[in-house]
Amino acid sequence: MDENKKELNKNIKLLGWTSFSEDVSSQMNYSILPLFLANVLGVNKTFIGLIEGIAETTASFLKVFFGWLSDRLKKRKIFIVAGYSIGAFSKPFLSIAAKGWHVLGLRFMDRIGKGTRTSPRDALIADSCEECSRGKAFGFHRSMDTAGAVVGPLLAFLFLYFCKFSYRNIFLISVIPAGLAVVLILFTREQKPPSFPSAEPAAKGQHKEKKLPLSSDLKKFLFVVVLFTLGNSSDAFLILRAGGTGINTAFVPVLWVAFNLAYALSAFPAGILSDRIGSKRILTYGFLIYAFVYAGFSIAASPWLVWILFIAYGFYYGLTDGVSRAFVSKLVPPEQRATAFGIYHSTVGFLALPSSLIMGILWDRMGPETAFLFGSAMAVVSTVFFILFKFKVKEG
C-alpha cells in the first residue's frame, strides 16, 4: 500500500467535508423535527417511533444490498454520489409537509439515500488507509460528520430564536448544505488496496470471494449489537424528554449542539486511542456510558441534569461510532468489507423499528421512566456479553 496512506489522504478529507455538509443540513432538520411533529402536526409518541423505525429499517435493507453490490462491482463512488443526491432531493419537501405520513414518506426517501451511500462510503474510507491507522481515519470522519451536527442545530437555534423563522423555513434553508455535499463528493476517487481482488483473477478463481463465509468474530459482534440496539431507540425521544423538563423549545437545538460538540471532540481522539489500546476496550467504555445516560434520563426532571446527560451521550457516540466501524473492518477480508459494513449497519437499522416502537409504547403506556430504564438494562446486558466474547483480531 502506498506510503501516503499512513496519513489522512485526499479521499478521507473529502469524505469528511462531505459528511460535514450533509450533517449541517440533516441535523438542522432533525433537531427540530420531533417538535414539529408533536407540536405542529399533533403526532403522538408511538407514531414518531414508527416514523423513525420505518425510516431506519428502509435504509437497512439497502445498506446490505448496496454493500454487496459495491463489493461485487468493486465500485464505491457511484453509490456514494447517488446516495447523497437522493438525500438532498428530499430536503425541501419537508417545508410543505402537512400530515405525519408526509414526514414518514420524506424520511423514507432520505433513508433510501443513506442506505445507498453508507456501506460503500465506509468501505472507501477503509480502502484509503492502512489498517494501523484505520481508527484514526474513521475517527476523523466521525469528527467531521459530527462537527456538521454541531453547526446544524446551532443554525436552527439562531433561526428560531433570533430570526423568528418557522420550522418550515428552516427545512427549506437546509437544502443549501445538502447540495454542497453532493458537489464535494464528486471530487473523490476510487481506491483499490493490493489485497482487493481484480476482476480477472476472480473469474479464474471461479468467484471464490462468493464462498468466503462471514467470520465468527463478526457474528459474535453482531450478536452484541443486536442486544444493544434493542434498547437503543431513536434520539428523537431524547429531544422529547428534554422538551418535557421545562427547557424552552427554542433552546432544544442548543442541547443538540452540546451533544454533538462532545461527540465531535471525542471521536477523533477515541479513534487514535483505539489504534493503540484496542477497539474492544474503547467500545466497552462507550456502552457503559450509554447505560449511565439512559438511566439518568429515566429520572431527569430538571434542565441542568438534561444538559449533563446530553453531553455524556455525545461522549458515548464519540467512543463508539467510528471505533465500531474500524472494528468491523478488521473482522473480515478486504473483498468482504462493504458487505460487512452493510450487514453491520443493517443489523442496527433493522432493529430501529422494534426498538423505537418499544420505546414509544413503553412511554405512552408506562411513562418515560420505564422506557429509558429498559434501554439502560439492554446496554448492560450487551456489555457483559461483549466483555466475555474473545475476538481473534489483533489490536493495540
C-alpha positions, 0 to 999 in steps of 0.5 A: 500500500502506498506510503501516503496512506499512513496519513489522512489522504485526499479521499478521507478529507473529502469524505469528511467535508462531505459528511460535514455538509450533509450533517449541517443540513440533516441535523438542522432538520432533525433537531427540530423535527420531533417538535414539529411533529408533536407540536405542529402536526399533533403526532403522538409518541408511538407514531414518531417511533414508527416514523423513525423505525420505518425510516431506519429499517428502509435504509437497512435493507439497502445498506446490505444490498448496496454493500454487496453490490459495491463489493461485487462491482468493486465500485464505491463512488457511484453509490456514494454520489447517488446516495447523497443526491437522493438525500438532498432531493428530499430536503425541501419537501419537508417545508410543505409537509402537512400530515405525519405520513408526509414526514414518514414518506420524506424520511423514507426517501432520505433513508433510501439515500443513506442506505445507498451511500453508507456501506460503500462510503465506509468501505472507501474510507477503509480502502484509503488507509492502512489498517494501523491507522484505520481508527484514526481515519474513521475517527476523523470522519466521525469528527467531521460528520459530527462537527456538521451536527454541531453547526446544524442545530446551532443554525436552527437555534439562531433561526428560531430564536433570533430570526423568528423563522418557522420550522418550515423555513428552516427545512427549506434553508437546509437544502443549501448544505445538502447540495454542497455535499453532493458537489464535494463528493464528486471530487473523490476517487476510487481506491483499490488496496493490493489485497482487493481482488481484480476482476480477472483473477476472480473469474479464474478463481471461479468467484471464490470471494462468493464462498468466503463465509462471514467470520465468527468474530463478526457474528459474535459482534453482531450478536452484541449489537443486536442486544444493544440496539434493542434498547437503543431507540431513536434520539428523537425521544431524547429531544422529547424528554428534554422538551418535557423538563421545562427547557424552552423549545427554542433552546432544544437545538442548543442541547443538540449542539452540546451533544454533538460538540462532545461527540465531535471532540471525542471521536477523533481522539477515541479513534487514535486511542483505539489504534493503540489500546484496542477497539474492544476496550474503547467500545466497552467504555462507550456502552457503559456510558450509554447505560449511565445516560439512559438511566439518568434520563429515566429520572431527569426532571430538571434542565441542568441534569438534561444538559449533563446527560446530553453531553455524556451521550455525545461522549458515548457516540464519540467512543463508539461510532467510528471505533465500531466501524474500524472494528468491523473492518478488521473482522473480515477480508478486504473483498468482504468489507462493504458487505460487512459494513452493510450487514453491520449497519443493517443489523442496527437499522433493522432493529430501529423499528422494534426498538423505537416502537418499544420505546414509544409504547413503553412511554405512552403506556408506562411513562418515560421512566420505564422506557429509558430504564429498559434501554439502560438494562439492554446496554448492560446486558450487551456489555457483559456479553461483549466483555466475555466474547474473545475476538481473534483480531489483533489490536493495540 
